[in-house]
Amino acid sequence: MEHDTFNIEPSEVQSLRDKGEKFIFLDVREDEELEIAKISNAIHIPMGDVPSKVNLLDDEVPIVVFCHHGQRSAMVTQFLKQLDFDDVRNMQGGIEAWSIEIDSSVPRY
């Protein structure tokens, strides 16, 4: 099976966390969504702010982007790839999938 260089499953992200791998876990949801549910150790930059705050991201460190269901994070992943961020992936299913598959204490909305 071909390795997906665009998407990553929540279980793969949890595996990276369990191993202590260094990566940026980028939450691109809006502030109001962050008040409802969040994943620990994620960096929050709302999707609309990413272009002006891209300098806060280290292009030498892998990045995993997530949102609510995965559509916005896919757009941000594509945007970062166009800016030559090589190791950036979209977490499939977003925080919704994270809540279902990894951590049920994260509220669903």
C-alpha positions in Angstrom: 0.0 0.0 0.0 1.2 3.5 -0.9 2.2 5.7 2.1 -0.2 8.7 2.3 1.9 11.8 2.5 -1.2 14.1 2.8 -3.4 12.5 5.4 -2.7 10.8 8.7 -5.1 8.8 10.9 -5.8 9.8 14.5 -4.3 6.5 15.6 -1.1 7.3 13.8 -1.0 10.7 15.5 -1.5 9.1 18.9 1.3 6.7 18.2 3.6 9.6 17.4 2.6 11.2 20.8 3.1 7.9 22.6 6.6 7.6 21.2 7.5 11.2 22.2 8.1 12.2 18.5 8.5 15.9 18.0 5.9 17.5 15.8 3.6 20.5 15.7 0.0 19.6 16.4 -1.8 22.5 14.7 -5.5 23.2 15.6 -7.0 25.5 12.9 -10.5 25.7 14.4 -12.1 29.0 15.5 -11.8 30.3 19.1 -15.4 29.4 19.9 -14.7 25.8 18.9 -11.6 25.7 21.1 -13.8 26.6 24.1 -15.9 23.5 23.4 -13.2 20.9 22.8 -9.4 20.8 22.7 -6.6 18.3 22.4 -3.7 18.8 24.9 -0.4 20.1 23.5 -2.0 21.4 20.3 -1.0 24.8 19.0 -4.1 26.9 18.1 -4.0 29.2 15.0 -7.4 29.7 13.4 -7.4 28.9 9.7 -7.9 32.6 8.7 -4.8 33.6 10.7 -2.5 30.9 9.3 -1.2 33.1 6.4 -0.2 36.0 8.7 1.2 33.6 11.4 3.0 31.1 9.2 6.3 32.5 10.5 5.4 30.9 13.9 5.7 27.5 12.4 9.0 25.7 12.1 9.3 24.1 8.6 12.0 21.8 10.0 9.5 20.1 12.3 6.7 17.8 11.1 3.3 19.3 11.3 -0.1 17.6 11.8 -3.1 19.9 11.1 -6.6 19.3 12.4 -10.0 21.0 12.6 -13.5 19.7 13.3 -14.0 17.2 10.6 -10.9 17.6 8.4 -11.9 19.9 5.5 -10.4 23.1 6.8 -7.3 21.4 7.9 -6.9 19.8 4.5 -7.0 23.3 3.0 -4.3 24.5 5.5 -2.2 21.4 4.8 -2.3 22.2 1.1 -1.5 25.9 1.7 1.5 24.9 3.8 2.7 22.4 1.2 2.6 25.2 -1.4 4.8 27.3 0.9 7.4 24.4 0.8 6.6 22.9 4.2 7.6 19.4 3.3 6.4 17.3 6.3 2.8 18.5 6.9 -0.2 16.2 7.1 -3.9 16.5 7.6 -5.5 14.5 10.5 -8.4 12.7 8.9 -11.7 13.2 10.6 -10.5 16.0 12.7 -11.2 16.4 16.4 -14.4 14.5 15.9 -12.5 11.4 14.9 -10.1 12.0 17.7 -12.9 12.0 20.2 -14.4 8.8 18.8 -11.2 6.8 18.2 -8.7 8.1 20.7 -10.0 10.2 23.6 -13.7 10.1 24.5 -13.2 12.8 27.1 -12.9 15.3 24.3 -16.4 16.6 23.8 -18.1 16.1 20.4 -20.1 18.9 18.9 
